[in-house]
Structures are given as structure tokens and as C-alpha cells.
């Protein structure tokens, strides 16, 4: 005789099975979990993103109330941008980024490195607080190989 599973029990089994494998989206620095299929084969790991819009958000926690977003962008390789004048008066700015590729990602101003990281597979989220003394130059440059993709957010703390 076949065991009887009520519809509610079957839904729960399907839900548990569907949720037990795949990528983790809430914490970008956690490696993806390996899932197994019904045949016992191991599912392939999550692929490194190839487009900036496929990278996780660099903002990993809510911004403090009153924070101001100065720049949000994505792209690949090297790019320059200019912060608004208010950034030069701020006590500091915070830079958050994610990147994927075989080399480093650096943020520079007037030839000086403000922050940077290795990129890898795009699962890391990075953050750096840049003090006022280093924000006097408002033209910043993201430096990376053309094969590196990135997403970045620059914020100013409340009351600055």
C-alpha cells in the first residue's frame, strides 16, 4: 500500500527541496551552496557574472537615515566621474562596491589610491570610509582591467 501524503505535506516537501539548493542572495560573501539533484548528481556552481547588472548590490545593510547618495554606477574597466561639490565639504564619504574579474579594482583621486580590492568571482562586497582629508579632489577614477566588471555606490553620512 502506498503511503498517503496530504497536499499540504507535499507542498512543504517541494518547498524544502526548492529552497535547499542554489545561490545565496542575501549575503554576498557567502559561497553558493552546492545542491544535489534527485539523481545524486551535483548541480553546477553559480557562474561568475559577466555583466555589471548581474553583480549583487554593494549596499549590504540599510544606509543610516539622512545619508545622501552621491554616485551610483556600474561598468567595466576604467572610468572617471566627478563627485558633487557637497562631497568636498563632507566629514567623510563611504564607498561600497562589488566587482568580478581576474584583477584588482582601485578607486583613485589625483593619482592617489583611496581604496581598492581584488575582484574574483563577484560574490564579495567591499566598503571603505574615505575621510575628508582625502575628498578634496572631486574627480575620481575607477581603475581596472577591461575584463573587470563592477557596481559602486558612494554615499555621504547624515549631517555632512
C-alpha positions as CSV (number, residue, x, y, z in Angstrom):
1,X,0.0,0.0,0.0
2,X,1.3,3.5,-0.9
3,X,1.7,6.0,1.9
4,X,-0.7,8.8,1.8
5,X,0.7,12.4,1.8
6,X,-1.8,15.1,2.2
7,X,-1.5,18.0,-0.3
8,X,-0.1,20.3,2.4
9,X,2.7,17.8,3.2
10,X,3.6,17.5,-0.5
11,X,3.8,21.3,-0.9
12,X,6.1,21.5,2.1
13,X,8.4,18.8,0.6
14,X,8.5,20.7,-2.7
15,X,9.3,24.0,-0.9
16,X,12.1,22.5,1.2
17,X,13.6,20.8,-1.9
18,X,13.4,24.0,-3.9
19,X,14.9,26.1,-1.2
20,X,17.7,23.8,-0.1
21,X,20.0,24.4,-3.0
22,X,21.1,27.2,-5.3
23,X,22.7,30.6,-4.8
24,X,22.6,32.6,-1.7
25,X,21.5,36.1,-2.4
26,X,21.3,37.8,1.0
27,X,25.0,37.7,2.0
28,X,27.3,38.3,-1.0
29,X,30.4,37.0,0.7
30,X,28.9,33.5,1.4
31,X,29.9,31.0,-1.3
32,X,27.0,29.4,-3.1
33,X,25.7,26.2,-1.7
34,X,26.0,23.0,-3.7
35,X,22.7,21.4,-4.5
36,X,22.1,17.8,-5.4
37,X,19.5,16.7,-7.9
38,X,17.2,13.7,-7.5
39,X,19.7,11.5,-9.3
40,X,22.5,12.2,-6.9
41,X,24.4,14.4,-9.4
42,X,25.9,17.7,-8.0
43,X,24.5,20.8,-9.6
44,X,27.0,23.2,-11.2
45,X,28.2,26.1,-9.0
46,X,27.0,29.7,-9.7
47,X,28.8,31.2,-12.6
48,X,30.8,34.4,-12.3
49,X,28.7,37.3,-13.6
50,X,29.6,38.7,-17.0
51,X,27.6,41.9,-16.9
52,X,27.6,44.6,-14.1
53,X,23.8,44.4,-13.6
54,X,24.2,40.7,-12.6
55,X,26.5,41.6,-9.7
56,X,25.0,41.7,-6.2
57,X,24.2,45.1,-4.7
58,X,27.3,46.6,-3.0
59,X,25.0,48.1,-0.3
60,X,24.9,45.2,2.3
61,X,22.9,47.0,5.0
62,X,20.5,49.9,5.2
63,X,22.1,53.3,4.9
64,X,21.8,55.5,8.0
65,X,18.7,57.8,8.0
66,X,19.7,61.1,6.3
67,X,22.6,59.6,4.2
68,X,22.8,61.1,0.8
69,X,23.8,59.0,-2.3
70,X,26.4,60.9,-4.3
71,X,27.0,58.4,-7.1
72,X,25.7,55.1,-8.2
73,X,27.2,53.4,-11.2
74,X,28.3,50.2,-12.9
75,X,30.5,49.3,-15.8
76,X,33.7,47.6,-16.7
77,X,37.4,48.6,-17.0
78,X,38.4,52.2,-16.1
79,X,36.1,55.1,-15.8
80,X,36.3,58.6,-14.3
81,X,33.5,60.5,-12.5
82,X,33.1,63.7,-10.6
83,X,31.5,63.9,-7.1
84,X,29.2,66.8,-6.4
85,X,30.6,69.8,-4.6
86,X,28.9,68.8,-1.4
87,X,31.3,65.8,-1.1
88,X,34.2,68.2,-0.6
89,X,32.6,69.6,2.5
90,X,31.6,66.3,4.0
91,X,33.5,64.9,7.0
92,X,33.8,61.6,5.0
93,X,32.2,59.6,2.3
94,X,31.6,55.9,2.1
95,X,32.3,53.8,-1.0
96,X,30.7,50.4,-1.4
97,X,31.5,48.2,-4.4
98,X,31.3,44.7,-5.9
99,X,33.5,43.5,-8.8
100,X,34.2,40.4,-10.8
101,X,37.3,39.7,-12.8
102,X,40.8,38.5,-12.7
103,X,42.5,41.6,-11.4
104,X,42.2,44.5,-8.9
105,X,39.7,47.3,-8.7
106,X,41.1,50.6,-7.4
107,X,39.5,54.0,-6.6
108,X,41.9,56.9,-7.1
109,X,41.9,60.7,-7.0
110,X,44.7,62.9,-8.2
111,X,46.9,59.7,-8.7
112,X,46.5,58.6,-5.1
113,X,44.7,55.3,-4.3
114,X,41.7,55.9,-2.0
115,X,40.5,52.3,-1.8
116,X,40.7,49.0,-3.7
117,X,40.3,45.3,-3.7
118,X,40.9,42.1,-5.6
119,X,37.8,41.1,-7.5
120,X,37.5,37.3,-8.1
121,X,34.1,35.8,-8.8
122,X,31.9,38.8,-7.9
123,X,30.5,37.5,-4.6
124,X,32.4,39.9,-2.4
125,X,31.1,43.2,-1.2
126,X,33.6,45.9,-0.2
127,X,33.3,49.1,1.7
128,X,35.7,52.0,2.6
129,X,35.3,55.2,4.6
130,X,37.2,58.0,2.9
131,X,38.0,60.8,5.4
132,X,37.5,64.5,4.5
133,X,41.3,65.0,4.0
134,X,41.1,62.6,1.0
135,X,37.9,64.0,-0.5
136,X,39.3,67.5,-1.6
137,X,39.8,66.1,-5.1
138,X,36.3,65.6,-6.6
139,X,37.4,63.8,-9.8
140,X,37.7,60.1,-9.0
141,X,38.8,57.3,-11.2
142,X,37.9,53.6,-11.1
143,X,40.9,51.6,-12.4
144,X,40.6,48.0,-13.5
145,X,41.3,45.8,-16.5
146,X,38.7,45.9,-19.2
147,X,37.7,42.4,-18.2
148,X,36.7,43.5,-14.7
149,X,33.0,44.4,-14.2
150,X,31.9,46.5,-11.2
151,X,29.0,48.2,-9.3
152,X,29.6,51.0,-6.9
153,X,27.7,53.4,-4.6
154,X,29.2,56.5,-3.0
155,X,27.3,58.0,0.0
156,X,27.7,60.9,2.3
157,X,26.8,60.5,6.0
158,X,23.9,62.4,7.5
159,X,24.5,66.0,8.6
160,X,27.6,66.4,6.4
